[in-house]
């Protein structure tokens, strides 16, 4: 059966209209929708949200790179997800790879992982051998696979370990690239890549969550990371059939920003985003997808179950959470054929705060309250 994201790609070509820049950008923020554009230098003081890529995936679409965001706090960089093209975008945004503190992975779908190993693999040859390892936080093994939809019979890849977690992903990626790494260590004096990564799998709290049951029961946020600049907390969100799928909140002295990751409308998002300065939330335009008429009922049901209809985000998540600014990202369809004005109008229904339609290399300052 064709991948539903490929159908979304066809959907994009059927949609009329040229994308326009959202007028809701803060004064002085960089705003570019061109793939080869350069962002302005991110200030080294204060906290700034940098949207490296704003497209849903996994199929690349013209106009937007794969999902990835950076939070820069007083010069230190924290990454959330690494979709396709994210490492290039990191460079285009003028971010300092030496200032990268940690990477946080919301879930183990390909459009959130595509450049994660690329970041480690291409970085490690150019770092000081005395530099600290690249710290990663993300999901561990799911523990079980869901039953195939519609009773279809499907094969299982790697049946001995069919649900590997983040540690397995990195370990197996290093093993798969061993020839290149071994050559460079011997020929060019590169350090051992294994000493330049520190992977932490986020333990799921005992709240009754299950990969085949309730994936995001009501719960309190829990701490994942903290340093002298940032405190990161997480919560489970509902993105079936993926488990676990996390949303992250970053609290700084300059303000707070929350990243939904991939999720349908989930009550836990309101809990995590309460009184946040910025909420970066995924969005799908189900009206546009249905209008294109090229998805099966099964595929439409998947998108309704797994993603957040843009018409509901403002009134059901952002408004109850009383966030100041709602930023739309991980847009599906991830194409500039859908005008920013349409995304903004739909997301703003029932929300009294500010709505920003995310575009690649956009920079938004956190100003606190």
C-alpha angles and dihedrals in degrees: 000000000000116000111261090228089060087057088052088054088057089046090058093057090053095055120092128216138065121257118251130195115263110250089212093082115124116253111272095017120133114247123183133154097179115107092224096043123123123225122226116259111281109237116250092222126066127011124297132182113219118194103209096175130003106183130108115227168095093212111062116239131197116261101029136056125220120289116286135133135189130204112202113198116184090329098316118116127219119183129207114199127336112230126176112309093012096124091053089048090051088059094042090054089057093240119160113241088203089061094056108122104175146341122225120200117202097197142337103263115131095243089061095044105039096106100026097098090036088060092054097037098049094037100053096066092057101046130097109263087231093054120114120260122266106260118217130186123189148120125318124216115316091223097218141033123232121245113265113268118255091012093283119161112236135173123248119232114219094001093189090062106013097160107045119177133219095284092054090047093056095040093050092045090054090049092050091053095041094118094058092043094047092049093050093047090053101036105033103024095245116167124248107280090213089069091056100062131067111186123195121187111211111236114227110236118241097260099127096268118156138182089229099034135030103355097185113026118177109284145148121262115260132207119260104167141358137178134159091286108036142028114202122199129178141201134187117258132192113257105143133231090018118089130215102021116171137199117204134212123200117200118192136164086256096054142288135279129189127202116202097197109199115332145136116235101305129182090218089066090063089051094050096042097048109145093348119159093223132020115193104198133179117239139193125191099222092176091060092044093051092044091057088061098205101112126090118238088253092055093046089051090052092055092046091050098043108034139051117254106228091228091063103043098080099047099033103039115010097042098046089046091050093224118172100221130023114203117193116215140150085054119195118230085035095207136111089231087091108072118237089231091064094050090048096049093049095046092047095062107120094359122111097190132083121289122206122187105217121236129180117277092012114152121206123183121222108228101176121218 
